[in-house]
Amino acid sequence: MRDERAYRQLFIHYYNSLLRFATGIVGTPEVAEEIISDVMMRVWDMGSRLSQVDNLKVYLFASVKNAAFTELDKRKRHLPTTDAQNGEDVVEGALNPEKQMLLSELEQKIEQAVMQLPPKCQAVYRLIKEEGCTYKEAAAILEISGNTIEGHMQTAFQRIKAAISLYLHGIK
């Protein structure tokens, strides 16, 4: 017998993380929502077989990743992703308005730099920096080696650093 309450809690617990992750791959929240719904429906259909999954977090992210890349393959093109996602201020109220504006602009520049990363590099960055996955978990989710994870993170950091440097030099 399936536990609807437990399934609902599972869905709610992972939904936002999976949505950010899938949106980073496919470019649009609407398509990402469809992917997550499909994956979660497959999880529901697994029933008692779900207990055989060793690491549920890795399983869910890997399933979403596979479905997202399948969707991209169907389209045979990458969607443009130029809009920065709305982020929350880290230290609201503690900064004067000018500093808050500069911090907000800097966060937007970082998000824009992340959105410009190649899809797999972006996926690695988001899994590690935004979802709190370890390098090992990210490697398992994306089915790539730890060295490849390190390479993607190095690329991400270099590109983000370059974007921040350009921004900072522009405001001096």
Phi, psi and chi 1 to 4 in degrees:
 res  aa     phi    psi   chi1   chi2   chi3   chi4
   1 MET       -  136.1 -174.9  171.9  161.1      -
   2 ARG   -89.5  143.4  -63.4 -179.4 -174.0  154.8
   3 ASP   -99.7  100.5 -175.3  -11.7      -      -
   4 GLU   -61.7  -37.6  -72.1 -176.9   39.3      -
   5 ARG   -64.8  -44.3 -172.9  170.1  155.5 -103.8
   6 ALA   -64.7  -40.7      -      -      -      -
   7 TYR   -62.2  -44.5  174.9   78.1      -      -
   8 ARG   -60.8  -43.0 -163.6  174.4  -49.6  114.4
   9 GLN   -64.1  -41.5  -72.3  176.1  -25.7      -
  10 LEU   -60.6  -46.7  174.7   74.1      -      -
  11 PHE   -59.6  -49.8 -172.7   90.3      -      -
  12 ILE   -63.3  -40.7  -69.4  167.8      -      -
  13 HIS   -62.5  -41.4  179.9   74.9      -      -
  14 TYR   -99.3  -12.3  -76.3  104.4      -      -
  15 TYR   -54.8  -55.0 -178.8   79.1      -      -
  16 ASN   -62.5  -41.0  -71.5  -29.5      -      -
  17 SER   -64.0  -46.0  -64.5      -      -      -
  18 LEU   -65.7  -36.1  -67.4  172.2      -      -
  19 LEU   -64.2  -47.1 -178.7   63.4      -      -
  20 ARG   -60.1  -43.6  -76.5 -170.3  -57.9  -89.4
  21 PHE   -63.0  -50.6  178.6   62.9      -      -
  22 ALA   -66.1  -39.2      -      -      -      -
  23 THR   -62.6  -37.3  -58.7      -      -      -
  24 GLY   -61.6  -28.5      -      -      -      -
  25 ILE   -86.6  -50.8  -64.0  171.3      -      -
  26 VAL   -90.7  -18.2  -63.2      -      -      -
  27 GLY    94.2  -17.7      -      -      -      -
  28 THR  -132.9  135.6   61.1      -      -      -
  29 PRO   -62.4  -33.1  -17.4   25.7      -      -
  30 GLU   -62.9  -46.4  -63.7   80.3   13.8      -
  31 VAL   -67.4  -39.7  173.6      -      -      -
  32 ALA   -60.5  -40.9      -      -      -      -
  33 GLU   -61.4  -41.2  -73.3  174.0   -5.2      -
  34 GLU   -62.7  -42.9  -70.7  177.4   30.7      -
  35 ILE   -61.6  -46.1  -70.6  168.0      -      -
  36 ILE   -63.9  -41.8  -67.0  164.7      -      -
  37 SER   -60.2  -43.2  -67.1      -      -      -
  38 ASP   -63.5  -44.7  -69.7  -14.9      -      -
  39 VAL   -63.9  -45.5  166.5      -      -      -
  40 MET   -67.0  -31.0  -66.1  -54.7  -76.5      -
  41 MET   -67.3  -38.9 -171.5   52.1  123.8      -
  42 ARG   -64.9  -36.6  -80.0 -178.5  -84.2  170.3
  43 VAL   -63.4  -43.5  167.1      -      -      -
  44 TRP   -60.3  -42.2  174.0 -104.0      -      -
  45 ASP   -66.6  -22.4  -70.6  -20.5      -      -
  46 MET   -66.4  -30.5  -72.7  177.8   72.8      -
  47 GLY    55.8 -126.2      -      -      -      -
  48 SER   -70.0  -18.9   62.9      -      -      -
  49 ARG   -65.2  -19.3  -67.6 -176.4  -40.6 -136.5
  50 LEU   -59.5  -28.1 -171.1   60.5      -      -
  51 SER   -66.4  -15.3   64.6      -      -      -
  52 GLN   -81.5  -11.3  -62.1  170.6   -3.1      -
  53 VAL   -76.9  123.6  173.6      -      -      -
  54 ASP   -70.0  -47.3  -69.7  -28.2      -      -
  55 ASN  -129.4  101.8 -172.8  -31.0      -      -
  56 LEU   -61.3  -41.1 -174.8   59.2      -      -
  57 LYS   -59.2  -48.2  179.3  179.4 -179.9  179.9
  58 VAL   -63.1  -42.2  169.7      -      -      -
  59 TYR   -60.1  -47.1  178.0   81.6      -      -
  60 LEU   -64.6  -47.9  -71.5  172.2      -      -
  61 PHE   -64.7  -39.5  -83.4   93.8      -      -
  62 ALA   -65.0  -41.1      -      -      -      -
  63 SER   -63.7  -43.2  -63.4      -      -      -
  64 VAL   -65.5  -42.4  166.9      -      -      -
  65 LYS   -59.1  -47.9 -178.9 -103.2  -41.5  179.6
  66 ASN   -61.5  -43.9  -69.6  -23.1      -      -
  67 ALA   -66.2  -37.7      -      -      -      -
  68 ALA   -66.6  -44.1      -      -      -      -
  69 PHE   -70.1  -30.2  -78.6  114.3      -      -
  70 THR   -63.7  -42.3  -61.5      -      -      -
  71 GLU   -61.5  -43.1  178.1   63.6   28.1      -
  72 LEU   -62.7  -41.2  -74.1  179.8      -      -
  73 ASP   -61.2  -37.9  -73.0  -17.2      -      -
  74 LYS   -62.1  -40.0  -75.7 -179.0 -169.2  174.8
  75 ARG   -78.6  -24.4  -69.4 -165.1 -126.2  159.7
  76 LYS    59.3   23.8  -65.7  -69.1 -176.3 -164.3
  77 ARG  -160.1  156.8   63.1  179.8  173.4   83.7
  78 HIS   -95.1  137.9  -64.4  -78.5      -      -
  79 LEU   -76.3  142.1  -64.6  174.8      -      -
  80 PRO   -67.0  138.8   21.8  -28.2      -      -
  81 THR  -131.1   87.4   53.3      -      -      -
  82 THR  -106.0  -21.0   55.2      -      -      -
  83 ASP   -78.0  131.5  -67.5  -13.3      -      -
  84 ALA   -76.1  143.3      -      -      -      -
  85 GLN   -74.0  149.2  -67.3  176.7  -17.6      -
  86 ASN   -73.5  123.6  -68.4  -29.5      -      -
  87 GLY  -111.2  163.9      -      -      -      -
  88 GLU   -92.1  145.5  -63.3  176.3    6.6      -
  89 ASP   -66.9  136.5  -75.2  -19.6      -      -
  90 VAL   -71.6  -42.9  176.2      -      -      -
  91 VAL  -128.1   73.7 -171.4      -      -      -
  92 GLU   -68.5  138.8 -101.0 -175.6   54.2      -
  93 GLY    82.6  -18.7      -      -      -      -
  94 ALA   -86.0  -13.0      -      -      -      -
  95 LEU  -114.6  153.8  -57.2  173.3      -      -
  96 ASN   -71.2  165.4   68.3   37.8      -      -
  97 PRO   -56.8  -38.9  -27.5   34.4      -      -
  98 GLU   -64.8  -44.4 -179.0 -178.4    0.2      -
  99 LYS   -67.3  -37.1  -73.2 -176.0 -179.2  179.4
 100 GLN   -62.1  -41.7  -77.8 -177.8  -26.4      -
 101 MET   -64.3  -44.2 -177.0 -172.7   76.4      -
 102 LEU   -63.6  -41.2  -69.0  173.1      -      -
 103 LEU   -63.7  -42.5  179.7   60.0      -      -
 104 SER   -62.7  -43.1  177.8      -      -      -
 105 GLU   -63.6  -41.1  -73.7  177.8    7.7      -
 106 LEU   -63.5  -43.3 -178.7   59.3      -      -
 107 GLU   -60.9  -39.6  -71.8  171.7  -13.7      -
 108 GLN   -64.3  -41.7  -74.6 -179.6  -33.0      -
 109 LYS   -63.2  -40.2  -66.4  -61.9  178.8 -169.5
 110 ILE   -64.2  -46.1  -68.6  169.8      -      -
 111 GLU   -62.6  -40.0 -179.7   58.5   28.0      -
 112 GLN   -62.9  -40.9  -73.2  171.5   -8.5      -
 113 ALA   -63.6  -41.1      -      -      -      -
 114 VAL   -64.7  -41.7  170.8      -      -      -
 115 MET   -65.4  -23.0  -64.8  -64.3  -77.2      -
 116 GLN   -87.0   -6.9  -64.0  -57.8  -43.7      -
 117 LEU   -67.2  152.1  -66.6  171.5      -      -
 118 PRO   -58.0  151.7  -21.6   30.8      -      -
 119 PRO   -51.2  -47.3  -27.0   34.5      -      -
 120 LYS   -69.8  -37.5  -76.8 -160.3  177.0 -175.6
 121 CYS   -63.8  -42.7 -173.3      -      -      -
 122 GLN   -63.6  -41.9 -174.5  179.5  145.0      -
 123 ALA   -61.9  -43.4      -      -      -      -
 124 VAL   -62.0  -48.5  168.1      -      -      -
 125 TYR   -59.0  -47.6  177.6   85.1      -      -
 126 ARG   -64.9  -41.4  -70.2 -167.2 -173.7  -77.5
 127 LEU   -60.6  -44.0  -80.5  172.5      -      -
 128 ILE   -80.5  -49.2  -68.0  170.2      -      -
 129 LYS   -85.4  -31.8  -70.0  -62.3  179.1 -175.1
 130 GLU  -101.7  -33.3  -64.9  177.0    6.3      -
 131 GLU  -100.8   -7.1  -56.3  -52.0  -32.8      -
 132 GLY    75.3   19.9      -      -      -      -
 133 CYS   -73.4  151.5  -69.5      -      -      -
 134 THR   -79.2  166.6   63.9      -      -      -
 135 TYR   -59.5  -39.6  -81.9   42.3      -      -
 136 LYS   -64.4  -43.5 -173.8  176.7  179.7  178.5
 137 GLU   -64.1  -43.1  -72.5  173.9  -30.6      -
 138 ALA   -61.7  -40.5      -      -      -      -
 139 ALA   -62.2  -41.1      -      -      -      -
 140 ALA   -67.7  -42.4      -      -      -      -
 141 ILE   -62.8  -46.3  -70.1  166.9      -      -
 142 LEU   -89.8   -4.6  -62.9  172.0      -      -
 143 GLU    56.6   48.4  -61.5  173.0  -22.9      -
 144 ILE  -134.0  166.9   55.4 -180.0      -      -
 145 SER   -76.7  161.4   74.1      -      -      -
 146 GLY   -60.8  -35.6      -      -      -      -
 147 ASN   -64.7  -38.4  -71.1  -22.9      -      -
 148 THR   -66.3  -39.5  -56.8      -      -      -
 149 ILE   -58.5  -48.3  -67.1  -71.2      -      -
 150 GLU   -60.3  -40.6  -71.1  177.6   20.7      -
 151 GLY   -63.6  -43.4      -      -      -      -
 152 HIS   -63.7  -41.3  -78.0  -52.2      -      -
 153 MET   -65.8  -39.9  -74.2  -57.3  -70.4      -
 154 GLN   -62.6  -43.9 -173.7  174.5   26.4      -
 155 THR   -60.7  -46.1  -61.4      -      -      -
 156 ALA   -60.2  -47.8      -      -      -      -
 157 PHE   -62.6  -40.5  -72.8  141.2      -      -
 158 GLN   -63.1  -44.4  -72.2  170.9  -12.0      -
 159 ARG   -70.1  -38.0  -69.5 -171.6 -178.4 -177.1
 160 ILE   -67.6  -42.1  -68.5  167.7      -      -
 161 LYS   -60.7  -43.3  179.9 -178.9  174.8 -175.0
 162 ALA   -63.0  -42.5      -      -      -      -
 163 ALA   -64.3  -41.7      -      -      -      -
 164 ILE   -66.1  -42.1  -68.9  170.7      -      -
 165 SER   -60.1  -44.8  -67.8      -      -      -
 166 LEU   -61.1  -43.1  -75.3  172.9      -      -
 167 TYR   -64.0  -48.1  168.6   72.0      -      -
 168 LEU   -64.4  -38.3  -67.2  176.0      -      -
 169 HIS   -68.1  -28.7  -71.8  -58.4      -      -
 170 GLY   -74.5  -22.5      -      -      -      -
 171 ILE   -98.7   -1.7   62.4  171.5      -      -
 172 LYS   -78.7      -  -74.4 -174.9  178.3  179.9
